[in-house]
Amino acid sequence: MSKTLADFFLKLRDRSTLGQQVAVVTTALCLALIIALSTTAAFVGRQQAAQRAEAEIIGLASNMAERLDARMFERFREVRNLANLEPLRDIWADEPAQIRSVFATAAEQLTRVCLDRLRLA
């Protein structure tokens, strides 16, 4: 097969002028260069898109972590303030069943409020 291909090129060389041969070689080199450049450009573009997406996701995750941290601190502060209320000190120590029911009700209401906020967002 390679002999047939070599024969083809030899016959082509014999039938064409030097100018035509230079034109064919120049065309082949230009096509090879265009293919190489377009492949490189596609590869670089894909890498840049992946880097941009990664940076955007990192920023979003950082923002979400900061918001979560702030809200968790708010809940911690509310629980601490509730635990330190003077009128409730006797209830905390004497009646744990009643405290559990109060917390269950509060958790249910807080869950409902959070779900409502998510639906509105």
MIDOSE-1310 file (N, C-alpha, C; in nm, 2 decimals, decimal comma, always signed):
residues 121
mskt	+0,08/-0,12/+0,00/+0,00/+0,00/+0,00/+0,09/+0,13/+0,00; +0,19/+0,12/+0,08/+0,28/+0,24/+0,08/+0,35/+0,26/-0,05; +0,38/+0,15/-0,12/+0,44/+0,16/-0,25/+0,34/+0,23/-0,35; +0,21/+0,20/-0,34/+0,11/+0,26/-0,42/+0,10/+0,41/-0,39
ladf	+0,11/+0,44/-0,27/+0,10/+0,58/-0,23/+0,22/+0,66/-0,28; +0,34/+0,60/-0,26/+0,46/+0,66/-0,31/+0,46/+0,67/-0,46; +0,41/+0,57/-0,53/+0,39/+0,59/-0,68/+0,30/+0,70/-0,72; +0,19/+0,72/-0,64/+0,10/+0,82/-0,67/+0,17/+0,96/-0,66
flkl	+0,24/+0,98/-0,55/+0,31/+1,11/-0,53/+0,42/+1,13/-0,64; +0,49/+1,02/-0,68/+0,59/+1,04/-0,78/+0,52/+1,08/-0,91; +0,41/+1,02/-0,95/+0,34/+1,05/-1,07/+0,29/+1,20/-1,06; +0,24/+1,23/-0,94/+0,19/+1,37/-0,92/+0,30/+1,47/-0,94
rdrs	+0,42/+1,43/-0,89/+0,54/+1,52/-0,90/+0,58/+1,54/-1,05; +0,57/+1,43/-1,12/+0,61/+1,43/-1,26/+0,51/+1,51/-1,35; +0,39/+1,51/-1,31/+0,28/+1,57/-1,39/+0,27/+1,72/-1,36; +0,31/+1,77/-1,24/+0,28/+1,91/-1,21/+0,41/+1,99/-1,21
tlgq	+0,39/+2,12/-1,22/+0,50/+2,21/-1,23/+0,55/+2,24/-1,09; +0,67/+2,30/-1,08/+0,72/+2,34/-0,95/+0,63/+2,43/-0,87; +0,57/+2,52/-0,94/+0,48/+2,62/-0,88/+0,36/+2,55/-0,82; +0,31/+2,45/-0,89/+0,19/+2,37/-0,84/+0,23/+2,29/-0,72
qvav	+0,35/+2,23/-0,72/+0,40/+2,15/-0,61/+0,42/+2,24/-0,49; +0,47/+2,36/-0,51/+0,49/+2,45/-0,39/+0,35/+2,49/-0,34; +0,25/+2,51/-0,43/+0,12/+2,55/-0,38/+0,05/+2,43/-0,30; +0,07/+2,31/-0,35/+0,01/+2,19/-0,27/+0,08/+2,18/-0,14
vtta	+0,21/+2,19/-0,13/+0,28/+2,18/+0,00/+0,24/+2,30/+0,09; +0,23/+2,42/+0,04/+0,19/+2,53/+0,12/+0,05/+2,51/+0,17; -0,04/+2,46/+0,09/-0,18/+2,44/+0,13/-0,18/+2,33/+0,24; -0,10/+2,23/+0,23/-0,10/+2,12/+0,33/-0,04/+2,17/+0,46
lcla	+0,06/+2,25/+0,45/+0,12/+2,31/+0,57/+0,02/+2,41/+0,64; -0,05/+2,49/+0,56/-0,15/+2,58/+0,62/-0,26/+2,50/+0,69; -0,31/+2,40/+0,62/-0,41/+2,32/+0,69/-0,36/+2,25/+0,82; -0,24/+2,20/+0,82/-0,18/+2,14/+0,94/-0,17/+2,25/+1,05
liia	-0,13/+2,37/+1,01/-0,12/+2,47/+1,11/-0,25/+2,52/+1,16; -0,35/+2,53/+1,08/-0,49/+2,56/+1,12/-0,54/+2,46/+1,22; -0,52/+2,33/+1,18/-0,57/+2,22/+1,27/-0,50/+2,23/+1,41; -0,37/+2,25/+1,40/-0,30/+2,26/+1,53/-0,34/+2,37/+1,62
lstt	-0,36/+2,49/+1,55/-0,40/+2,61/+1,63/-0,54/+2,60/+1,68; -0,63/+2,54/+1,60/-0,77/+2,53/+1,65/-0,78/+2,43/+1,76; -0,70/+2,32/+1,75/-0,70/+2,22/+1,86/-0,65/+2,29/+1,99; -0,54/+2,36/+1,98/-0,48/+2,43/+2,09/-0,58/+2,53/+2,15
aafv	-0,64/+2,61/+2,07/-0,74/+2,71/+2,12/-0,85/+2,64/+2,19; -0,90/+2,53/+2,14/-1,01/+2,46/+2,20/-0,97/+2,41/+2,34; -0,85/+2,36/+2,35/-0,80/+2,30/+2,47/-0,78/+2,42/+2,58; -0,72/+2,53/+2,53/-0,70/+2,64/+2,63/-0,84/+2,70/+2,67
grqq	-0,93/+2,71/+2,58/-1,06/+2,76/+2,61/-1,13/+2,67/+2,71; -1,12/+2,55/+2,69/-1,18/+2,45/+2,79/-1,12/+2,47/+2,92; -0,99/+2,48/+2,93/-0,92/+2,49/+3,06/-0,97/+2,62/+3,13; -0,97/+2,73/+3,05/-1,01/+2,86/+3,11/-1,16/+2,86/+3,16
aaqr	-1,25/+2,79/+3,09/-1,39/+2,78/+3,13/-1,39/+2,70/+3,26; -1,32/+2,59/+3,27/-1,32/+2,51/+3,39/-1,26/+2,59/+3,51; -1,16/+2,67/+3,49/-1,10/+2,75/+3,59/-1,20/+2,86/+3,64; -1,27/+2,92/+3,54/-1,38/+3,02/+3,58/-1,49/+2,95/+3,66
aeae	-1,53/+2,84/+3,62/-1,64/+2,77/+3,69/-1,60/+2,73/+3,83; -1,47/+2,68/+3,84/-1,42/+2,64/+3,97/-1,41/+2,76/+4,06; -1,37/+2,88/+4,01/-1,36/+3,00/+4,09/-1,49/+3,04/+4,14; -1,59/+3,03/+4,05/-1,73/+3,07/+4,08/-1,79/+2,98/+4,19
iigl	-1,76/+2,85/+4,18/-1,82/+2,76/+4,28/-1,75/+2,78/+4,41; -1,62/+2,81/+4,41/-1,55/+2,83/+4,54/-1,60/+2,96/+4,60; -1,63/+3,06/+4,52/-1,69/+3,19/+4,58/-1,82/+3,16/+4,63; -1,90/+3,09/+4,56/-2,04/+3,06/+4,61/-2,03/+2,98/+4,74
asnm	-1,94/+2,88/+4,75/-1,93/+2,80/+4,87/-1,88/+2,88/+4,99; -1,79/+2,97/+4,96/-1,74/+3,06/+5,07/-1,85/+3,15/+5,12; -1,93/+3,20/+5,03/-2,04/+3,29/+5,06/-2,14/+3,21/+5,15; -2,18/+3,09/+5,10/-2,27/+3,01/+5,18/-2,22/+2,97/+5,31
aerl	-2,09/+2,94/+5,32/-2,03/+2,91/+5,45/-2,04/+3,03/+5,55; -2,01/+3,15/+5,50/-2,02/+3,27/+5,58/-2,16/+3,29/+5,63; -2,25/+3,28/+5,54/-2,39/+3,30/+5,58/-2,44/+3,20/+5,68; -2,40/+3,07/+5,66/-2,44/+2,96/+5,75/-2,37/+2,99/+5,89
darm	-2,25/+3,03/+5,89/-2,18/+3,06/+6,01/-2,25/+3,17/+6,09; -2,29/+3,27/+6,02/-2,35/+3,39/+6,09/-2,49/+3,34/+6,14; -2,56/+3,27/+6,07/-2,70/+3,22/+6,12/-2,68/+3,12/+6,23; -2,58/+3,03/+6,22/-2,56/+2,94/+6,33/-2,53/+3,01/+6,46
ferf	-2,44/+3,12/+6,45/-2,41/+3,20/+6,56/-2,53/+3,27/+6,62; -2,62/+3,32/+6,53/-2,74/+3,38/+6,58/-2,83/+3,28/+6,66; -2,84/+3,16/+6,61/-2,92/+3,05/+6,68/-2,85/+3,02/+6,81; -2,72/+3,01/+6,81/-2,65/+2,98/+6,94/-2,67/+3,09/+7,04
revr	-2,67/+3,22/+7,00/-2,69/+3,33/+7,09/-2,83/+3,33/+7,14; -2,93/+3,29/+7,06/-3,07/+3,28/+7,10/-3,09/+3,17/+7,21; -3,02/+3,06/+7,18/-3,03/+2,95/+7,28/-2,97/+2,98/+7,41; -2,85/+3,05/+7,40/-2,78/+3,09/+7,52/-2,86/+3,19/+7,60
nlan	-2,92/+3,29/+7,53/-3,00/+3,39/+7,60/-3,13/+3,32/+7,66; -3,19/+3,23/+7,59/-3,30/+3,16/+7,65/-3,26/+3,08/+7,77; -3,15/+3,01/+7,76/-3,11/+2,93/+7,88/-3,07/+3,02/+8,00; -3,03/+3,14/+7,98/-2,99/+3,23/+8,09/-3,10/+3,32/+8,14
lepl	-3,23/+3,30/+8,09/-3,34/+3,38/+8,14/-3,37/+3,34/+8,28; -3,37/+3,43/+8,37/-3,39/+3,41/+8,51/-3,53/+3,34/+8,55; -3,64/+3,38/+8,48/-3,77/+3,32/+8,52/-3,78/+3,18/+8,48; -3,69/+3,13/+8,38/-3,70/+2,99/+8,34/-3,60/+2,90/+8,41
rdiw	-3,52/+2,95/+8,50/-3,42/+2,87/+8,57/-3,49/+2,75/+8,65; -3,60/+2,78/+8,71/-3,66/+2,67/+8,79/-3,72/+2,57/+8,70; -3,78/+2,61/+8,59/-3,83/+2,51/+8,49/-3,73/+2,42/+8,43; -3,61/+2,48/+8,40/-3,50/+2,40/+8,34/-3,46/+2,29/+8,44
adep	-3,46/+2,32/+8,57/-3,41/+2,22/+8,66/-3,52/+2,12/+8,71; -3,65/+2,16/+8,71/-3,75/+2,08/+8,77/-3,83/+2,00/+8,67; -3,86/+2,04/+8,56/-3,96/+1,97/+8,47/-3,90/+1,95/+8,33; -3,82/+1,85/+8,31/-3,76/+1,82/+8,18/-3,86/+1,78/+8,07
aqir	-3,97/+1,71/+8,11/-4,07/+1,67/+8,01/-4,14/+1,79/+7,95; -4,16/+1,89/+8,04/-4,23/+2,01/+7,99/-4,13/+2,09/+7,89; -4,01/+2,09/+7,93/-3,91/+2,16/+7,84/-3,90/+2,09/+7,71; -3,90/+1,96/+7,71/-3,89/+1,88/+7,58/-4,01/+1,92/+7,49
svfa	-4,13/+1,93/+7,55/-4,25/+1,96/+7,47/-4,24/+2,10/+7,41; -4,18/+2,20/+7,49/-4,16/+2,33/+7,44/-4,07/+2,34/+7,33; -3,95/+2,26/+7,34/-3,85/+2,26/+7,24/-3,91/+2,19/+7,11; -3,99/+2,09/+7,13/-4,05/+2,02/+7,01/-4,14/+2,12/+6,93
taae	-4,22/+2,19/+7,01/-4,31/+2,29/+6,94/-4,23/+2,40/+6,87; -4,12/+2,45/+6,94/-4,04/+2,55/+6,88/-3,97/+2,50/+6,76; -3,92/+2,38/+6,76/-3,85/+2,32/+6,64/-3,95/+2,31/+6,53; -4,07/+2,26/+6,56/-4,17/+2,25/+6,45/-4,20/+2,38/+6,39
qltr	-4,22/+2,49/+6,47/-4,25/+2,62/+6,42/-4,13/+2,68/+6,34; -4,01/+2,66/+6,39/-3,90/+2,71/+6,32/-3,88/+2,64/+6,18; -3,91/+2,51/+6,18/-3,90/+2,43/+6,05/-4,00/+2,49/+5,96; -4,12/+2,51/+6,00/-4,23/+2,57/+5,92/-4,19/+2,70/+5,86
vcld	-4,13/+2,79/+5,95/-4,09/+2,92/+5,91/-3,98/+2,91/+5,80; -3,88/+2,82/+5,83/-3,77/+2,81/+5,73/-3,82/+2,76/+5,60; -3,91/+2,66/+5,60/-3,97/+2,61/+5,47/-4,04/+2,72/+5,40; -4,12/+2,80/+5,47/-4,19/+2,91/+5,41/-4,09/+3,01/+5,34
rlrl	-3,98/+3,04/+5,41/-3,88/+3,13/+5,35/-3,82/+3,07/+5,23; -3,79/+2,94/+5,23/-3,74/+2,88/+5,11/-3,83/+2,88/+4,99; -3,96/+2,87/+5,02/-4,06/+2,87/+4,91/-4,07/+3,01/+4,85; -4,05/+3,12/+4,94/-4,06/+3,25/+4,89/-3,93/+3,29/+4,81
a	-3,82/+3,23/+4,84/-3,69/+3,27/+4,78/-3,68/+3,22/+4,64
